[in-house]
Amino acid sequence: MQKNMSKIYKYTLRALIILIIMSTAYCSSKEAADLIIKDATIYTVDSNFSTATAFAVKSGKFVAVGEDEEILKHYKSDNIIDAAGFAIYPGFLDGHCHFKGMGENTVRYADLTGCKSFDEVIERLKIHFEKHPSDWLLGRGWDQNLWKDKTFPTNERLDEVFAGKKVVLTRIDGHAGLVSKEVMSLANFDSETKIDRGEIIKDKDGKCTGLLVDKPYDIVRELVPKLEREELIRALKIAEAKCLACGLTGVTDAGLELEDIKLIDSLQQSGFLKLNFNIMINPDERTMDYFMKNGIIKREGFSVRSIKIYADGALGSRGAKLIQPYSDSPSSTGIMVFDSTFYDKICEEAYNHGFQVCCHAIGDQGVRSILNIYAKYLGGKNDLRWRIEHSQVVNSEDFHLFKGYSIIPSIQSTHATSDMGWAVQRLGEERLKGAYAQKQLLATNGWIINGTDFPIEGISPLATFYAAVARKDTGGRPEGGFLPEEAFSREEALKSITIGPAKGYFAENEIGSIEVGKFADFVVLTDDIIKNKENDILKTGIQSVWIKGKQIY
Ligand SMILES: [Zn+2]
């Protein structure tokens, strides 16, 4: 009996040990992950545009993407989230915006966007001035195209209401501004002043109206005192919070000076800022010298590798350079901002030092000139990804140059729906066929960069997505969409706000899709924007935003 008992005991023990060995072997075959998300509808935006239901994240990167069963078979985690069918997308990216500018605006500029009259501009300024009294009264975003009287405003009322103040009111496009008399004299502008590549607007009696277009406006902007460092840091954090709230996990800032670049770099390295950043450099002497000497910056999540320049102005203020005169101003064709020696110098420097060139070009002549200058340096097909920012009006004979020289269009789908009310007046029906032509531009290289140019447009990548697929404004107008043949499919639109902007600065192996080895940057939406009704796209909410596997919104 004793013997039997010990035998049973021995067998049980042996079976138990085998069981333990087997189970540890089984467990250790499961790799530990920091996070597993399952039961989701995941749009990976990989090259096949495939979907998945689960992924595992380790050390901030995707380590597996697939179906629930296979992910759970190979991975274990203390942090398994059941997404209950929610739709997940790669973190959205803005391929052209003014991140610092937007932050700065929120802390010191009166928001004048959407003002329906100049009276409303004055009212908003009064409120802002009461809250933020200062010698300088700054505002941004007015657009006379939204007013009953669509002529440009003058500074007469400003000087009545804000006598003695330095007032600078930037137009919605950022290329023109209305300034008070005080600022005019500070800049030494009077009716005799002649400035190339821009205009000091005068009334019929030859008196300055305070409206400055392009170059003279830039001169005035330089006079506005810069934000203190602490204030700027606060502004950057506010800008980041706004981006995250819209589902953005990365931005390309279209042009900053050395100090600002260094500041954002250090704030991101310290973890104070969490977004992915690509920053284009301003071609001012100091910034250029520094980067041409030190070369590009490329670390995970942060890049400086392109030079931002301007070909022309904007369409709204008739600064965009057209081949033929403006349809509603037969005496003008717009303005090229620099002469060709400048563009040659920048392109040569960029080419020799491995930088991309990103040139703002809006009018068909602006675009044509830059395409031809680029072509001279690029020589043919290449993978240098030189870009044309906006590419807004393109002559039908020039689309092939984008393809032939692998020049990448960087567009803003919302510009089309913001401008559609008056673009035809500036351009006429015929030229409109090559304007806001996102589909024709996409066809040239097979991929495209989309963005908002915020604060010129709103920040929301979902608004970009909606404008890209519906070609309607946020009020759902016009019925059939503006130039509807240029509408993107949902897939094309999603790519244009994820992998497109990533490729736009050689970051496609890091971000832009949900694939193994990339940063676990993703956004969970309350609805599926690939499948929902068009009217529901703008109602879609941001459920959460994750960067490097951490939920930050
Ligand atoms: Zn811009």
Residues whose N, C-alpha, C, O or C-beta is under 5 A from the ligand:
A	BS01	ZN	A254 D453
